[in-house]
Amino acid sequence: MGSRRLTFALMCAELLAAQLHGEPLPMEARLANALSPGRFRRLDQRL
């Protein structure tokens, strides 16, 4: 699973950099929302 984690880390870094600089997201918005750290808070609010 090492290579998957490396790829995942790079993808998350690209997403974070794009969000910080106000650039277009490097992936679909649905995937970006799924990777958002705030997703846990949103799940708690639904319950």
CHARMM internal coordinates of N, CA and C (Angstrom, degrees):
IC EDIT
DIST 1 N 1 CA 1.4414
DIST 1 CA 1 C 1.5243
ANGL 1 N 1 CA 1 C 112.15
DIST 1 C 2 N 1.2858
ANGL 1 CA 1 C 2 N 119.65
DIHE 1 N 1 CA 1 C 2 N 1.85
DIST 2 N 2 CA 1.4524
ANGL 1 C 2 N 2 CA 121.96
DIHE 1 CA 1 C 2 N 2 CA -178.56
DIST 2 CA 2 C 1.5130
ANGL 2 N 2 CA 2 C 113.28
DIHE 1 C 2 N 2 CA 2 C -61.89
DIST 2 C 3 N 1.3236
ANGL 2 CA 2 C 3 N 117.13
DIHE 2 N 2 CA 2 C 3 N -44.68
DIST 3 N 3 CA 1.4628
ANGL 2 C 3 N 3 CA 119.10
DIHE 2 CA 2 C 3 N 3 CA -177.91
DIST 3 CA 3 C 1.5272
ANGL 3 N 3 CA 3 C 111.41
DIHE 2 C 3 N 3 CA 3 C -68.98
DIST 3 C 4 N 1.3012
ANGL 3 CA 3 C 4 N 117.81
DIHE 3 N 3 CA 3 C 4 N -31.59
DIST 4 N 4 CA 1.4729
ANGL 3 C 4 N 4 CA 119.83
DIHE 3 CA 3 C 4 N 4 CA 177.27
DIST 4 CA 4 C 1.5162
ANGL 4 N 4 CA 4 C 110.84
DIHE 3 C 4 N 4 CA 4 C -66.10
DIST 4 C 5 N 1.3224
ANGL 4 CA 4 C 5 N 115.99
DIHE 4 N 4 CA 4 C 5 N -41.65
DIST 5 N 5 CA 1.4628
ANGL 4 C 5 N 5 CA 119.13
DIHE 4 CA 4 C 5 N 5 CA -179.97
DIST 5 CA 5 C 1.5182
ANGL 5 N 5 CA 5 C 110.90
DIHE 4 C 5 N 5 CA 5 C -66.47
DIST 5 C 6 N 1.3079
ANGL 5 CA 5 C 6 N 117.23
DIHE 5 N 5 CA 5 C 6 N -37.46
DIST 6 N 6 CA 1.4546
ANGL 5 C 6 N 6 CA 120.68
DIHE 5 CA 5 C 6 N 6 CA 178.57
DIST 6 CA 6 C 1.5288
ANGL 6 N 6 CA 6 C 110.04
DIHE 5 C 6 N 6 CA 6 C -64.50
DIST 6 C 7 N 1.3083
ANGL 6 CA 6 C 7 N 116.84
DIHE 6 N 6 CA 6 C 7 N -44.42
DIST 7 N 7 CA 1.4663
ANGL 6 C 7 N 7 CA 121.00
DIHE 6 CA 6 C 7 N 7 CA 177.96
DIST 7 CA 7 C 1.5195
ANGL 7 N 7 CA 7 C 110.81
DIHE 6 C 7 N 7 CA 7 C -64.02
DIST 7 C 8 N 1.3228
ANGL 7 CA 7 C 8 N 116.64
DIHE 7 N 7 CA 7 C 8 N -42.16
DIST 8 N 8 CA 1.4622
ANGL 7 C 8 N 8 CA 121.50
DIHE 7 CA 7 C 8 N 8 CA 179.78
DIST 8 CA 8 C 1.5268
ANGL 8 N 8 CA 8 C 110.36
DIHE 7 C 8 N 8 CA 8 C -63.30
DIST 8 C 9 N 1.3207
ANGL 8 CA 8 C 9 N 117.38
DIHE 8 N 8 CA 8 C 9 N -41.62
DIST 9 N 9 CA 1.4620
ANGL 8 C 9 N 9 CA 121.56
DIHE 8 CA 8 C 9 N 9 CA 179.77
DIST 9 CA 9 C 1.5248
ANGL 9 N 9 CA 9 C 110.84
DIHE 8 C 9 N 9 CA 9 C -63.17
DIST 9 C 10 N 1.3212
ANGL 9 CA 9 C 10 N 116.68
DIHE 9 N 9 CA 9 C 10 N -42.12
DIST 10 N 10 CA 1.4665
ANGL 9 C 10 N 10 CA 120.21
DIHE 9 CA 9 C 10 N 10 CA 179.09
DIST 10 CA 10 C 1.5266
ANGL 10 N 10 CA 10 C 111.33
DIHE 9 C 10 N 10 CA 10 C -65.37
DIST 10 C 11 N 1.3204
ANGL 10 CA 10 C 11 N 116.31
DIHE 10 N 10 CA 10 C 11 N -39.98
DIST 11 N 11 CA 1.4574
ANGL 10 C 11 N 11 CA 120.84
DIHE 10 CA 10 C 11 N 11 CA 179.50
DIST 11 CA 11 C 1.5308
ANGL 11 N 11 CA 11 C 110.28
DIHE 10 C 11 N 11 CA 11 C -65.22
DIST 11 C 12 N 1.3210
ANGL 11 CA 11 C 12 N 117.03
DIHE 11 N 11 CA 11 C 12 N -42.16
DIST 12 N 12 CA 1.4620
ANGL 11 C 12 N 12 CA 120.53
DIHE 11 CA 11 C 12 N 12 CA 178.92
DIST 12 CA 12 C 1.5276
ANGL 12 N 12 CA 12 C 111.12
DIHE 11 C 12 N 12 CA 12 C -67.21
DIST 12 C 13 N 1.3341
ANGL 12 CA 12 C 13 N 117.02
DIHE 12 N 12 CA 12 C 13 N -36.11
DIST 13 N 13 CA 1.4635
ANGL 12 C 13 N 13 CA 120.29
DIHE 12 CA 12 C 13 N 13 CA 177.81
DIST 13 CA 13 C 1.5270
ANGL 13 N 13 CA 13 C 110.90
DIHE 12 C 13 N 13 CA 13 C -65.41
DIST 13 C 14 N 1.3037
ANGL 13 CA 13 C 14 N 117.26
DIHE 13 N 13 CA 13 C 14 N -40.90
DIST 14 N 14 CA 1.4713
ANGL 13 C 14 N 14 CA 120.88
DIHE 13 CA 13 C 14 N 14 CA 177.10
DIST 14 CA 14 C 1.5223
ANGL 14 N 14 CA 14 C 110.62
DIHE 13 C 14 N 14 CA 14 C -62.78
DIST 14 C 15 N 1.3093
ANGL 14 CA 14 C 15 N 116.30
DIHE 14 N 14 CA 14 C 15 N -42.63
DIST 15 N 15 CA 1.4615
ANGL 14 C 15 N 15 CA 120.80
DIHE 14 CA 14 C 15 N 15 CA 178.97
DIST 15 CA 15 C 1.5195
ANGL 15 N 15 CA 15 C 110.71
DIHE 14 C 15 N 15 CA 15 C -63.06
DIST 15 C 16 N 1.3113
ANGL 15 CA 15 C 16 N 117.29
DIHE 15 N 15 CA 15 C 16 N -46.63
DIST 16 N 16 CA 1.4610
ANGL 15 C 16 N 16 CA 121.68
DIHE 15 CA 15 C 16 N 16 CA -179.65
DIST 16 CA 16 C 1.5231
ANGL 16 N 16 CA 16 C 111.22
DIHE 15 C 16 N 16 CA 16 C -61.80
DIST 16 C 17 N 1.3192
ANGL 16 CA 16 C 17 N 117.09
DIHE 16 N 16 CA 16 C 17 N -44.73
DIST 17 N 17 CA 1.4648
ANGL 16 C 17 N 17 CA 120.96
DIHE 16 CA 16 C 17 N 17 CA 179.68
DIST 17 CA 17 C 1.5287
ANGL 17 N 17 CA 17 C 110.80
DIHE 16 C 17 N 17 CA 17 C -62.14
DIST 17 C 18 N 1.3199
ANGL 17 CA 17 C 18 N 117.11
DIHE 17 N 17 CA 17 C 18 N -41.75
DIST 18 N 18 CA 1.4649
ANGL 17 C 18 N 18 CA 120.47
DIHE 17 CA 17 C 18 N 18 CA 179.45
DIST 18 CA 18 C 1.5246
ANGL 18 N 18 CA 18 C 110.71
DIHE 17 C 18 N 18 CA 18 C -64.90
DIST 18 C 19 N 1.3216
ANGL 18 CA 18 C 19 N 117.60
DIHE 18 N 18 CA 18 C 19 N -40.27
DIST 19 N 19 CA 1.4578
ANGL 18 C 19 N 19 CA 120.81
DIHE 18 CA 18 C 19 N 19 CA 179.81
DIST 19 CA 19 C 1.5258
ANGL 19 N 19 CA 19 C 110.86
DIHE 18 C 19 N 19 CA 19 C -67.54
DIST 19 C 20 N 1.3170
ANGL 19 CA 19 C 20 N 117.79
DIHE 19 N 19 CA 19 C 20 N -40.86
DIST 20 N 20 CA 1.4595
ANGL 19 C 20 N 20 CA 121.49
DIHE 19 CA 19 C 20 N 20 CA -178.51
DIST 20 CA 20 C 1.5237
ANGL 20 N 20 CA 20 C 112.42
DIHE 19 C 20 N 20 CA 20 C -67.01
DIST 20 C 21 N 1.3192
ANGL 20 CA 20 C 21 N 116.72
DIHE 20 N 20 CA 20 C 21 N -33.66
DIST 21 N 21 CA 1.4578
ANGL 20 C 21 N 21 CA 121.05
DIHE 20 CA 20 C 21 N 21 CA -176.71
DIST 21 CA 21 C 1.5240
ANGL 21 N 21 CA 21 C 112.98
DIHE 20 C 21 N 21 CA 21 C -97.45
DIST 21 C 22 N 1.3251
ANGL 21 CA 21 C 22 N 117.21
DIHE 21 N 21 CA 21 C 22 N 1.42
DIST 22 N 22 CA 1.4567
ANGL 21 C 22 N 22 CA 120.48
DIHE 21 CA 21 C 22 N 22 CA 178.37
DIST 22 CA 22 C 1.5200
ANGL 22 N 22 CA 22 C 113.01
DIHE 21 C 22 N 22 CA 22 C 69.27
DIST 22 C 23 N 1.3078
ANGL 22 CA 22 C 23 N 116.88
DIHE 22 N 22 CA 22 C 23 N 28.25
DIST 23 N 23 CA 1.4599
ANGL 22 C 23 N 23 CA 121.93
DIHE 22 CA 22 C 23 N 23 CA 179.65
DIST 23 CA 23 C 1.5223
ANGL 23 N 23 CA 23 C 109.96
DIHE 22 C 23 N 23 CA 23 C -91.94
DIST 23 C 24 N 1.3272
ANGL 23 CA 23 C 24 N 116.90
DIHE 23 N 23 CA 23 C 24 N 165.26
DIST 24 N 24 CA 1.4749
ANGL 23 C 24 N 24 CA 119.20
DIHE 23 CA 23 C 24 N 24 CA 175.43
DIST 24 CA 24 C 1.5325
ANGL 24 N 24 CA 24 C 110.36
DIHE 23 C 24 N 24 CA 24 C -60.81
DIST 24 C 25 N 1.3105
ANGL 24 CA 24 C 25 N 115.09
DIHE 24 N 24 CA 24 C 25 N 145.27
DIST 25 N 25 CA 1.4614
ANGL 24 C 25 N 25 CA 119.52
DIHE 24 CA 24 C 25 N 25 CA -179.24
DIST 25 CA 25 C 1.5259
ANGL 25 N 25 CA 25 C 110.36
DIHE 24 C 25 N 25 CA 25 C -68.56
DIST 25 C 26 N 1.3312
ANGL 25 CA 25 C 26 N 117.59
DIHE 25 N 25 CA 25 C 26 N 142.01
DIST 26 N 26 CA 1.4585
ANGL 25 C 26 N 26 CA 120.88
DIHE 25 CA 25 C 26 N 26 CA -179.17
DIST 26 CA 26 C 1.5300
ANGL 26 N 26 CA 26 C 113.58
DIHE 25 C 26 N 26 CA 26 C -81.24
DIST 26 C 27 N 1.3327
ANGL 26 CA 26 C 27 N 116.62
DIHE 26 N 26 CA 26 C 27 N 9.99
DIST 27 N 27 CA 1.4650
ANGL 26 C 27 N 27 CA 121.69
DIHE 26 CA 26 C 27 N 27 CA -178.74
DIST 27 CA 27 C 1.5180
ANGL 27 N 27 CA 27 C 108.26
DIHE 26 C 27 N 27 CA 27 C -151.98
DIST 27 C 28 N 1.3048
ANGL 27 CA 27 C 28 N 116.47
DIHE 27 N 27 CA 27 C 28 N 174.08
DIST 28 N 28 CA 1.4558
ANGL 27 C 28 N 28 CA 121.16
DIHE 27 CA 27 C 28 N 28 CA 177.94
DIST 28 CA 28 C 1.5218
ANGL 28 N 28 CA 28 C 110.07
DIHE 27 C 28 N 28 CA 28 C -62.28
DIST 28 C 29 N 1.3084
ANGL 28 CA 28 C 29 N 116.63
DIHE 28 N 28 CA 28 C 29 N 146.88
DIST 29 N 29 CA 1.4588
ANGL 28 C 29 N 29 CA 121.34
DIHE 28 CA 28 C 29 N 29 CA -179.72
DIST 29 CA 29 C 1.5276
ANGL 29 N 29 CA 29 C 110.94
DIHE 28 C 29 N 29 CA 29 C -60.47
DIST 29 C 30 N 1.3154
ANGL 29 CA 29 C 30 N 117.02
DIHE 29 N 29 CA 29 C 30 N -34.61
DIST 30 N 30 CA 1.4665
ANGL 29 C 30 N 30 CA 120.55
DIHE 29 CA 29 C 30 N 30 CA 179.54
DIST 30 CA 30 C 1.5225
ANGL 30 N 30 CA 30 C 111.26
DIHE 29 C 30 N 30 CA 30 C -61.94
DIST 30 C 31 N 1.3276
ANGL 30 CA 30 C 31 N 116.56
DIHE 30 N 30 CA 30 C 31 N -42.15
DIST 31 N 31 CA 1.4623
ANGL 30 C 31 N 31 CA 120.77
DIHE 30 CA 30 C 31 N 31 CA 178.46
DIST 31 CA 31 C 1.5201
ANGL 31 N 31 CA 31 C 110.62
DIHE 30 C 31 N 31 CA 31 C -69.66
DIST 31 C 32 N 1.3289
ANGL 31 CA 31 C 32 N 117.24
DIHE 31 N 31 CA 31 C 32 N -40.05
DIST 32 N 32 CA 1.4627
ANGL 31 C 32 N 32 CA 120.60
DIHE 31 CA 31 C 32 N 32 CA 178.18
DIST 32 CA 32 C 1.5286
ANGL 32 N 32 CA 32 C 110.55
DIHE 31 C 32 N 32 CA 32 C -61.26
DIST 32 C 33 N 1.3207
ANGL 32 CA 32 C 33 N 117.28
DIHE 32 N 32 CA 32 C 33 N -40.25
DIST 33 N 33 CA 1.4655
ANGL 32 C 33 N 33 CA 120.75
DIHE 32 CA 32 C 33 N 33 CA 177.30
DIST 33 CA 33 C 1.5199
ANGL 33 N 33 CA 33 C 111.43
DIHE 32 C 33 N 33 CA 33 C -65.64
DIST 33 C 34 N 1.3083
ANGL 33 CA 33 C 34 N 117.26
DIHE 33 N 33 CA 33 C 34 N -35.34
DIST 34 N 34 CA 1.4550
ANGL 33 C 34 N 34 CA 120.94
DIHE 33 CA 33 C 34 N 34 CA 179.02
DIST 34 CA 34 C 1.5229
ANGL 34 N 34 CA 34 C 111.74
DIHE 33 C 34 N 34 CA 34 C -68.95
DIST 34 C 35 N 1.3339
ANGL 34 CA 34 C 35 N 117.42
DIHE 34 N 34 CA 34 C 35 N -26.03
DIST 35 N 35 CA 1.4585
ANGL 34 C 35 N 35 CA 121.68
DIHE 34 CA 34 C 35 N 35 CA 179.75
DIST 35 CA 35 C 1.5274
ANGL 35 N 35 CA 35 C 112.63
DIHE 34 C 35 N 35 CA 35 C -92.90
DIST 35 C 36 N 1.3053
ANGL 35 CA 35 C 36 N 117.73
DIHE 35 N 35 CA 35 C 36 N -5.72
DIST 36 N 36 CA 1.4603
ANGL 35 C 36 N 36 CA 121.87
DIHE 35 CA 35 C 36 N 36 CA -176.09
DIST 36 CA 36 C 1.5234
ANGL 36 N 36 CA 36 C 111.34
DIHE 35 C 36 N 36 CA 36 C -66.80
DIST 36 C 37 N 1.3391
ANGL 36 CA 36 C 37 N 117.94
DIHE 36 N 36 CA 36 C 37 N 134.76
DIST 37 N 37 CA 1.4616
ANGL 36 C 37 N 37 CA 119.58
DIHE 36 CA 36 C 37 N 37 CA 176.55
DIST 37 CA 37 C 1.5263
ANGL 37 N 37 CA 37 C 112.30
DIHE 36 C 37 N 37 CA 37 C -62.98
DIST 37 C 38 N 1.3194
ANGL 37 CA 37 C 38 N 118.14
DIHE 37 N 37 CA 37 C 38 N -24.03
DIST 38 N 38 CA 1.4553
ANGL 37 C 38 N 38 CA 121.80
DIHE 37 CA 37 C 38 N 38 CA 179.22
DIST 38 CA 38 C 1.5158
ANGL 38 N 38 CA 38 C 113.61
DIHE 37 C 38 N 38 CA 38 C -74.27
DIST 38 C 39 N 1.3239
ANGL 38 CA 38 C 39 N 117.46
DIHE 38 N 38 CA 38 C 39 N -3.23
DIST 39 N 39 CA 1.4665
ANGL 38 C 39 N 39 CA 119.91
DIHE 38 CA 38 C 39 N 39 CA -177.51
DIST 39 CA 39 C 1.5242
ANGL 39 N 39 CA 39 C 111.62
DIHE 38 C 39 N 39 CA 39 C -63.28
DIST 39 C 40 N 1.3235
ANGL 39 CA 39 C 40 N 117.80
DIHE 39 N 39 CA 39 C 40 N -29.96
DIST 40 N 40 CA 1.4682
ANGL 39 C 40 N 40 CA 120.13
DIHE 39 CA 39 C 40 N 40 CA -179.73
DIST 40 CA 40 C 1.5229
ANGL 40 N 40 CA 40 C 110.74
DIHE 39 C 40 N 40 CA 40 C -70.97
DIST 40 C 41 N 1.3080
ANGL 40 CA 40 C 41 N 116.11
DIHE 40 N 40 CA 40 C 41 N -37.11
DIST 41 N 41 CA 1.4629
ANGL 40 C 41 N 41 CA 120.61
DIHE 40 CA 40 C 41 N 41 CA 177.46
DIST 41 CA 41 C 1.5302
ANGL 41 N 41 CA 41 C 109.67
DIHE 40 C 41 N 41 CA 41 C -66.08
DIST 41 C 42 N 1.3369
ANGL 41 CA 41 C 42 N 116.27
DIHE 41 N 41 CA 41 C 42 N -40.44
DIST 42 N 42 CA 1.4665
ANGL 41 C 42 N 42 CA 119.25
DIHE 41 CA 41 C 42 N 42 CA 179.03
DIST 42 CA 42 C 1.5147
ANGL 42 N 42 CA 42 C 111.29
DIHE 41 C 42 N 42 CA 42 C -65.26
DIST 42 C 43 N 1.3239
ANGL 42 CA 42 C 43 N 117.57
DIHE 42 N 42 CA 42 C 43 N -36.35
DIST 43 N 43 CA 1.4642
ANGL 42 C 43 N 43 CA 120.75
DIHE 42 CA 42 C 43 N 43 CA 178.37
DIST 43 CA 43 C 1.5186
ANGL 43 N 43 CA 43 C 110.50
DIHE 42 C 43 N 43 CA 43 C -66.06
DIST 43 C 44 N 1.3443
ANGL 43 CA 43 C 44 N 117.14
DIHE 43 N 43 CA 43 C 44 N -40.32
DIST 44 N 44 CA 1.4719
ANGL 43 C 44 N 44 CA 120.23
DIHE 43 CA 43 C 44 N 44 CA 179.20
DIST 44 CA 44 C 1.5213
ANGL 44 N 44 CA 44 C 110.69
DIHE 43 C 44 N 44 CA 44 C -64.25
DIST 44 C 45 N 1.3242
ANGL 44 CA 44 C 45 N 117.95
DIHE 44 N 44 CA 44 C 45 N -35.31
DIST 45 N 45 CA 1.4622
ANGL 44 C 45 N 45 CA 120.91
DIHE 44 CA 44 C 45 N 45 CA -178.08
DIST 45 CA 45 C 1.5181
ANGL 45 N 45 CA 45 C 111.67
DIHE 44 C 45 N 45 CA 45 C -70.93
DIST 45 C 46 N 1.3245
ANGL 45 CA 45 C 46 N 116.69
DIHE 45 N 45 CA 45 C 46 N -26.69
DIST 46 N 46 CA 1.4654
ANGL 45 C 46 N 46 CA 120.03
DIHE 45 CA 45 C 46 N 46 CA 179.69
DIST 46 CA 46 C 1.5239
ANGL 46 N 46 CA 46 C 111.64
DIHE 45 C 46 N 46 CA 46 C -71.96
DIST 46 C 47 N 1.3091
ANGL 46 CA 46 C 47 N 116.82
DIHE 46 N 46 CA 46 C 47 N -30.32
DIST 47 N 47 CA 1.4724
ANGL 46 C 47 N 47 CA 120.72
DIHE 46 CA 46 C 47 N 47 CA -175.51
DIST 47 CA 47 C 1.4857
ANGL 47 N 47 CA 47 C 113.11
DIHE 46 C 47 N 47 CA 47 C -81.70
END
COOR INIT
IC SEED 1 N 1 CA 1 C
IC BUILD
